[in-house]
Amino acid sequence: MRALILRVLGRFRGDGGMTTAEYAVGTIAAVAFAAVLFKVVTSDGVQTALNGLIEKALR
């Protein structure tokens, strides 16, 4: 059992960080999420709700 645990832990010790491909995938995912968030925030319904919230706060 101990040998199995040491072998599994040994596999994780050699990982020095993300590779270039992993950075690329992470960057693409972040950009896609930002694009979706931008579309949601600039939609008519959200704009109306934000404007109403700001007007109510300023009164």
N, C-alpha and C positions, 0 to 999 in steps of 0.2 A: 504494500500500500504506500509506504514511504517513497519507494522508487518511482511510483506513478505520479505522486504529488510533485516530486522534484523534477521529473521530466516535463510535466505540464508547466510548472513555474519557469523552467529553463527556456521554454518557447517564448515567454513574454519578456524575458530579460533582454533579448537581442533586438527588440523593437526600439529603434532610436527616434521615432517620431513619424509624422506623416510624410509620405512620398509626394512627389510632384503631382502625380495623378490624383491622389487624395485631396491635395490642395485645390486642384482644378475642379473636382466634383463638388467640394465644399463651397467654392466660389460660385459655381453655377447655381447651386441650390440657394445660396444667399441672394443672388441676383433675382432668381425666379420668385423667391418669397417677397423681396422688395417690390417687384413688379405687381404682384397680386395685391400687396398691401396698398400700393399707390392707387391701383384701380378702385379698391374698396373705398379708400379715403376720399377720392375725387368723384365718387358717384353722387348722383343728385340727392338720394335719400340721406346719405351721411352728411353731405354739405348742408342740407336743410336742418338736420338735427343739430349739427355743430353751431350753425348760425342762431338757432333758437336757444341753445344753451348759453351762448355768449351774450345774446340780448337779455336773457333772463338774469344772468349774473351781473350785468351792468345796470340793471334797473334798481 
